[in-house]
Amino acid sequence: MTKRKFATFKAVAWLSMVVILGGCSINLLPSGDPWYMQHYMIMQDFERSAYKDLTPEAKTKFQNLFWEVRRPESYQEYQRRMEFIMKQFKRENSAQPWNTDRARIFLLNGSPASIEYKQMDAWGISTTRDKAQAGSVGDRSGENIQARTGEGWSYSYEKGIVYYVFAFSPPKSWELVQTPFSGNRYIGELEILNRKRTYGIVDRDKYDQALAQLIEIK
């Protein structure tokens, strides 16, 4: 995408925030299962479907199985990102920093290639040094969230740029909003890719067999 086209999109995206708030389904997650809420964004669709129908005993076993079927590096990366989230997004939700839209996107996709924010009437751009490293979003532990009205995170994808826009919602929340940016038709593909690339399953056949046993627990 050219700089000119991207600049045009930015203006449209920010204007769109006014009329399309609340379009993201992750705001509808159940609040009674902290483990599920912390892992929802990195779970594959079949895992979500299987988990919600399990008994409490089976869910506990599933939680252990979830990481057993993945590479140790995947869990280590999850821990690094979660550690960052617990520190940097606590002003938005002190009890559950991971239960926020920005945290969920960071947990799945990692640090964005760049962050753009609208503060009062002035624009500012912060380009991360290393998009692959957790923590490069910047220090948010002391941010004055009421001073900003919007924030945009861009991720490079093989088919173009994917752009997440977060709008400030008083008194202290940031909500993910939908935008008309053409590159955002690839959001689903980007997220599927990161679920497999960062949190991929090693042996799907063995996993399916183990899940079948959990489903039988009554």
Number of C-alpha atoms within 10 A of each C-alpha: 10 6 8 9 9 13 12 11 18 18 10 14 20 20 12 16 21 10 9 13 16 15 12 13 8 18 13 8 12 10 10 8 9 13 12 18 18 18 18 17 21 23 19 17 11 9 15 15 11 15 19 11 11 19 15 13 11 18 20 14 15 20 14 10 14 16 14 14 17 18 14 12 11 16 16 11 17 20 14 15 21 21 14 25 25 19 17 21 22 20 19 22 14 12 10 16 22 28 23 21 19 22 24 22 20 21 24 23 23 23 25 26 19 20 21 17 20 17 15 11 7 8 11 10 12 13 16 17 14 14 18 13 15 23 22 18 23 15 12 17 15 11 13 10 19 14 11 17 19 22 23 20 22 17 20 15 14 9 11 14 20 21 26 22 24 23 22 18 15 10 9 12 17 20 22 26 21 20 23 11 17 12 17 17 14 17 16 10 13 20 17 19 16 15 18 14 11 19 23 19 19 13 10 12 10 11 16 13 10 15 20 12 10 20 16 10 12 9
